[in-house]
Amino acid sequence: MSLTMLALLLGSAAAPVQEADPKAAAKEKIVCVDQGETGSRLNKKRVCQTVSQWEQQRKDARDMLDRAHRSQTNAGD
């Protein structure tokens, strides 16, 4: 009887743990991109980041452009 219980416990412990939020798991996936260096046709640098890091980088760049645009349009006043 105790061997059966032990086998059941070991069998259930070996089951893979599933993520509570599949979207959060997808954001932790690593994506690599080859980026060309400015002024060179041949030199490329491989950059690897998680999906959430790429999204944050895009958001930061968009915010910076928005601020630059606002300051440029306000400078003419």
C-alpha atoms as an extended CHARMM CRD file, in Angstrom:
* protein
*
        77  EXT
         1         1  MET       CA              0.0000000000        0.0000000000        0.0000000000  PROA      1               0.0000000000
         2         2  SER       CA              2.7540000000        2.4630000000        0.8910000000  PROA      2               0.0000000000
         3         3  LEU       CA              4.5960000000        1.7070000000       -2.3850000000  PROA      3               0.0000000000
         4         4  THR       CA              1.4710000000        2.5830000000       -4.3190000000  PROA      4               0.0000000000
         5         5  MET       CA              1.1610000000        5.9050000000       -2.4730000000  PROA      5               0.0000000000
         6         6  LEU       CA              4.8360000000        6.6460000000       -3.0660000000  PROA      6               0.0000000000
         7         7  ALA       CA              4.4650000000        5.8950000000       -6.7830000000  PROA      7               0.0000000000
         8         8  LEU       CA              1.4360000000        8.2160000000       -7.0030000000  PROA      8               0.0000000000
         9         9  LEU       CA              3.2720000000       11.0020000000       -5.1930000000  PROA      9               0.0000000000
        10        10  LEU       CA              6.3540000000       10.6700000000       -7.3870000000  PROA      10              0.0000000000
        11        11  GLY       CA              4.2370000000       10.5350000000      -10.5200000000  PROA      11              0.0000000000
        12        12  SER       CA              2.3910000000       13.7120000000       -9.6380000000  PROA      12              0.0000000000
        13        13  ALA       CA              5.5870000000       15.5260000000       -8.6310000000  PROA      13              0.0000000000
        14        14  ALA       CA              7.1330000000       14.7900000000      -12.0080000000  PROA      14              0.0000000000
        15        15  ALA       CA              4.3060000000       16.5420000000      -13.8480000000  PROA      15              0.0000000000
        16        16  PRO       CA              5.4540000000       19.8090000000      -15.4540000000  PROA      16              0.0000000000
        17        17  VAL       CA              4.3540000000       23.0090000000      -13.8060000000  PROA      17              0.0000000000
        18        18  GLN       CA              2.3280000000       25.1850000000      -16.1480000000  PROA      18              0.0000000000
        19        19  GLU       CA              2.5830000000       28.9480000000      -16.1610000000  PROA      19              0.0000000000
        20        20  ALA       CA             -0.3300000000       30.7680000000      -14.5880000000  PROA      20              0.0000000000
        21        21  ASP       CA             -0.2000000000       33.4380000000      -17.3120000000  PROA      21              0.0000000000
        22        22  PRO       CA              0.8480000000       32.2490000000      -20.8010000000  PROA      22              0.0000000000
        23        23  LYS       CA              1.2560000000       35.8740000000      -21.9690000000  PROA      23              0.0000000000
        24        24  ALA       CA              3.8480000000       36.4890000000      -19.2420000000  PROA      24              0.0000000000
        25        25  ALA       CA              5.7550000000       33.3990000000      -20.3540000000  PROA      25              0.0000000000
        26        26  ALA       CA              5.7160000000       34.6190000000      -23.9730000000  PROA      26              0.0000000000
        27        27  LYS       CA              7.1740000000       37.9850000000      -22.9020000000  PROA      27              0.0000000000
        28        28  GLU       CA             10.1490000000       36.1890000000      -21.3540000000  PROA      28              0.0000000000
        29        29  LYS       CA             11.0070000000       34.5000000000      -24.6540000000  PROA      29              0.0000000000
        30        30  ILE       CA             14.3880000000       35.6840000000      -25.9250000000  PROA      30              0.0000000000
        31        31  VAL       CA             14.5150000000       37.1920000000      -29.4110000000  PROA      31              0.0000000000
        32        32  CYS       CA             17.8090000000       37.8810000000      -31.2020000000  PROA      32              0.0000000000
        33        33  VAL       CA             18.2210000000       40.4740000000      -33.9530000000  PROA      33              0.0000000000
        34        34  ASP       CA             21.2180000000       41.2490000000      -36.1610000000  PROA      34              0.0000000000
        35        35  GLN       CA             21.7040000000       45.0150000000      -36.1530000000  PROA      35              0.0000000000
        36        36  GLY       CA             23.9280000000       46.7290000000      -38.6750000000  PROA      36              0.0000000000
        37        37  GLU       CA             26.4400000000       49.2580000000      -37.4190000000  PROA      37              0.0000000000
        38        38  THR       CA             26.0530000000       52.8130000000      -38.6770000000  PROA      38              0.0000000000
        39        39  GLY       CA             28.5200000000       53.5970000000      -41.4690000000  PROA      39              0.0000000000
        40        40  SER       CA             29.2750000000       49.9660000000      -42.2800000000  PROA      40              0.0000000000
        41        41  ARG       CA             27.6960000000       47.5510000000      -44.7230000000  PROA      41              0.0000000000
        42        42  LEU       CA             29.4240000000       44.5100000000      -43.2860000000  PROA      42              0.0000000000
        43        43  ASN       CA             29.6560000000       44.8500000000      -39.5230000000  PROA      43              0.0000000000
        44        44  LYS       CA             26.6390000000       43.4760000000      -37.7380000000  PROA      44              0.0000000000
        45        45  LYS       CA             26.0420000000       43.0220000000      -34.0600000000  PROA      45              0.0000000000
        46        46  ARG       CA             23.6990000000       40.3690000000      -32.6580000000  PROA      46              0.0000000000
        47        47  VAL       CA             21.4690000000       41.7090000000      -29.8880000000  PROA      47              0.0000000000
        48        48  CYS       CA             19.3770000000       39.3410000000      -27.7660000000  PROA      48              0.0000000000
        49        49  GLN       CA             16.6530000000       40.5200000000      -25.3800000000  PROA      49              0.0000000000
        50        50  THR       CA             13.3620000000       39.3030000000      -24.0210000000  PROA      50              0.0000000000
        51        51  VAL       CA             10.1550000000       40.3100000000      -25.7630000000  PROA      51              0.0000000000
        52        52  SER       CA              9.2850000000       42.6490000000      -22.8830000000  PROA      52              0.0000000000
        53        53  GLN       CA             12.7110000000       44.3390000000      -23.1650000000  PROA      53              0.0000000000
        54        54  TRP       CA             12.1970000000       44.9080000000      -26.9190000000  PROA      54              0.0000000000
        55        55  GLU       CA              8.7460000000       46.3750000000      -26.2060000000  PROA      55              0.0000000000
        56        56  GLN       CA             10.1790000000       48.6900000000      -23.5400000000  PROA      56              0.0000000000
        57        57  GLN       CA             12.9400000000       49.8090000000      -25.9080000000  PROA      57              0.0000000000
        58        58  ARG       CA             10.3590000000       50.6470000000      -28.6170000000  PROA      58              0.0000000000
        59        59  LYS       CA              8.2180000000       52.5280000000      -26.0940000000  PROA      59              0.0000000000
        60        60  ASP       CA             11.2200000000       54.5390000000      -24.8760000000  PROA      60              0.0000000000
        61        61  ALA       CA             12.2120000000       55.4610000000      -28.4410000000  PROA      61              0.0000000000
        62        62  ARG       CA              8.6380000000       56.4970000000      -29.2880000000  PROA      62              0.0000000000
        63        63  ASP       CA              8.4400000000       58.6290000000      -26.1150000000  PROA      63              0.0000000000
        64        64  MET       CA             11.7460000000       60.3130000000      -26.9300000000  PROA      64              0.0000000000
        65        65  LEU       CA             10.5410000000       61.1700000000      -30.4450000000  PROA      65              0.0000000000
        66        66  ASP       CA              7.2740000000       62.5320000000      -29.0720000000  PROA      66              0.0000000000
        67        67  ARG       CA              9.1530000000       64.7540000000      -26.5960000000  PROA      67              0.0000000000
        68        68  ALA       CA             11.4820000000       65.9970000000      -29.3460000000  PROA      68              0.0000000000
        69        69  HSD       CA              8.5170000000       66.7580000000      -31.5930000000  PROA      69              0.0000000000
        70        70  ARG       CA              6.6870000000       68.6310000000      -28.8370000000  PROA      70              0.0000000000
        71        71  SER       CA              9.7260000000       70.7000000000      -27.9140000000  PROA      71              0.0000000000
        72        72  GLN       CA             10.3360000000       71.5480000000      -31.5860000000  PROA      72              0.0000000000
        73        73  THR       CA              6.7530000000       72.7160000000      -32.1460000000  PROA      73              0.0000000000
        74        74  ASN       CA              6.7500000000       74.6860000000      -28.8750000000  PROA      74              0.0000000000
        75        75  ALA       CA             10.0550000000       76.4070000000      -29.7040000000  PROA      75              0.0000000000
        76        76  GLY       CA              8.4030000000       78.4520000000      -32.4740000000  PROA      76              0.0000000000
        77        77  ASP       CA              5.9210000000       80.0990000000      -30.0800000000  PROA      77              0.0000000000
